[in-house]
Amino acid sequence: MDLDKDFDQHLLQQFSCMGTTDKDDLVKQLQKLLAGSQLNEATATFFLDMNNWNLQAAICSYFDFESPFKLPSMTLVCDCTIGEGESVSPNTKFQKSWRVQNSGNESWPEGISLQYTGGIVMGDCTRIEVPPLGPKEITELTVTLTSPNELGVFQSKWRMMTVTGSYFGDIIWVIISVSESGTLAVTQQLHQLSTSQSNDVQMS
């Protein structure tokens, strides 16, 4: 039994039922046809746009691109946020930091980023650039966020993303408690102050 041939026949049958030229519909159709690949909207749009919004050509391009290259691997080592566990005041800037590892056997390509993908948007930062890592190397990533105005517990979801929009690796969660008596931002400011004073002493 030739699985590739059967899969191709299945796709051709699907194509025969599709006559839309609406770009949003085409994105959804490509995601549906490649459901096993967990294709996100940005990646689907990229491959369709690259192929002048021809669905069949976009699928061929996707397999041509993905088959020789495996997605990178990433493991979340730890949350190393200063003041982790403390609540934060409403509408206040704070930082979240994590150590992540390239847990694969190949170096990460250029253009990797850490991308906000869901939950509450906390401030203007929704994406940061990530340096390429060699196999088993670890780096620390930090995002500067702003707490919501309302009191309560809030969360947002972040993923590592390739330059073509494919997500990979462990999910990174930002979970914060917003309270009028929050001390997280103050703790971080005091830490930065003590670190800079320590550096000044070492340099003098």
Secondary structure, DSSP 8 states (H G I E B T S, - for coil): --HHHHHHHHHHHHHHT-----HHHHHHHHHHHTGGGT--HHHHHHHHHHTTT-HHHHHHHHHHHHTTS-----EEEEE--TTTT--B-TT-EEEEEEEEE--SSS---TT-EEEEEEE---SS--EEE-----TT-EEEEEEEEE--SS-EEEEEEEEEE-TTS-EEEEEEEEEEEE-TT--HHHHHHHHHHHHHHHHHHHH-
